[in-house]
Amino acid sequence: MRGFAHADHTRLRTLGAGPAVAARILAGRELGRRVIAADADGLVVDSPEAAARALQPYFAHLDREEVKVGLLSRKHRLLGVVDVYAGNVAGTSVRIGELFTEALRRNAPAIVLAHNHPSGDPAPSAEDRRTTTDAVAAGRLLGVDVLDHLVFGAGRYVSIGSGNRPV
């Protein structure tokens, strides 16, 4: 199933699916991902576990590193998840200001940062920790709490935290 989750149109065609069947398979897979992700909207994100449950569907089956931001209400309900960066298999660089663009636009008072490690190892790198520290400092200046930074890999996650608990 993991191989199927990463299969693209070309791979499905190689396995014998015609162009229409391959397109239907990919559309069905994307629809399923969106249904699962939509169920997370409105969830209360009050712990690293709750944040991981809400955000993990957005990272399932990615083969490139992506950075996403969960936008939270004052009572820490998930308002939505926005894509910030899509990198490559080796990583992505993050411009701290862009982590807050949509939060400021939508008046979200808090965010949860999240990204994946395509290697499958969710252990945070020194750069991940530095990004968290910089984002928390920027958030204080902007009036947006950074409640956590999660790193996903191979169905697991690590919470880097932020110092801005309750999450």
N, C-alpha and C positions, 0 to 999 in steps of 0.2 A: 504493500500500500504506500510506503514511503516513496518508492520509485514512481508510482503513479502520481503522487502528489506533486512531484517535480517535473513530470513529463510535459513537454510543450507540444505544439502542433506537429512539428517535424518528427519528434520521437514517437508520437502516436501513429503517424503515417508509416514510420519504419516498422512498427509492430503490426501493421496490417489494417489499420482503420482508414477508411476513405476520408476525403476532406470534410464531408458533411458530418460524419460520425465523430471525427476528431473535434470539430467545432462544437458539437452538442455535448461531448464529454467535458470539454474545457468550460463551456457555459454552465453546465450543471455543477461542476466543481466550484466555480466562482459564486454561483448562486448559493450553494451550501455554506461557503465561507461567510458570505454577507449575512445570511440568516443567523448564523451562530454569533457573528459580531454584533448584529443589531439587538440581540437579546441582552447584551451587556449595557446598552444605553439605559441610564437611569439607576444603575446599581450604585449602592453606597460603597465608596472606596475608603474604608477606614482602617485598613491594615495592609501590609505587603501581600498577604495571601489574597485579599479581596481585589487588590490592584492587579495581581497576576491573573486571577480568574477573569477579570474584565478585559485585560489587554492581550492575553495569550492568543485568542483567536486571530488577532491581527498579524501575528507573527508565524502562525502555522504554515509550514511548507515554503518558506522563503529561502531562496538559495543565494541571496545577496544581502549584505548588511543594510538594514533600514532603521531610521530613527523616527519614532512617532511620539506624539504628545497627547496624553489624555487630558481633556479639559474638564475641570470640576467646578461644581457650584459651591456656594458658601457652605452648604451642608455636606459637601464632598460627594455629591451625586455626579456620575459620569454624564457629561453633556454631549460628548463626542470624542472621537479620536482623529487626529489629523496627521497626515504624512508630512515629515519635515525634510528628510533626506533619504535618498536611495544611493547606496554606494556600490561597491563591488565585493567580490569574495574576500578581499583582504581588509576591507574596512571602509570607513568614510570619515571625512573631517567635518566637524560641526562648528558653525558660527553661532555663538551663544545667543546673539540677538534674535536669530530666526526661530529659536525655540519658543519665543514669546509672542510672535506676530499674531497668530490666531487667537491666543488667550486675550491679548489686548483688544483685538478687533471684536471679539464676542463677549467682552467684559467678564471673563472667567477669573475668579479670584485665586484659583489654585490649579496646579498642573501636576501630572506625574509623567516623568520622562521614561521612555523605554526604547530599547534597541535589541537587536539580535546578533548573535555570533554564529555565522554560517558553519563554523567549524564544529558546532555542537557543544562546545565547552562554554558554559555561561559565566565562568570566572571573570570578574572585572579586571580590565587592564589598568595600568597607571593612568593612561589617557582617559579612560572611563571615569575614574575617580576625580581626575582634574576637571573634567567636564562638569561633573556633579557639583564640585566646589564652586566653580565659576558660575554655574547656572543659579545656584542658591544665592550667591552674592548679587547677581544681576536681578533676580526675582525680588530681593529685598528692596532694591532701588526702584523697581517698577511697581511694587505693591502686589506682586503675584507670588504666592507661596509655592515653592517646589517641595512637594510632599515626599517624593521618592524618585529613585531612578532604578529601573529594573533592567536586567540583562537576561534575555532568553536564549536558550540553546538546547536543541534535542529534547524538547518537552520538559525541560527544567528551567528554573530561573534563580537568579540571585538578586537580592535587594541590596543596593548600595546604601540606601537611606539618604537622608539629607540633613538631619538635625532639626528639621521642621516637623516634628511629630504632631499629630496623632498617628499618621500612617507609619 
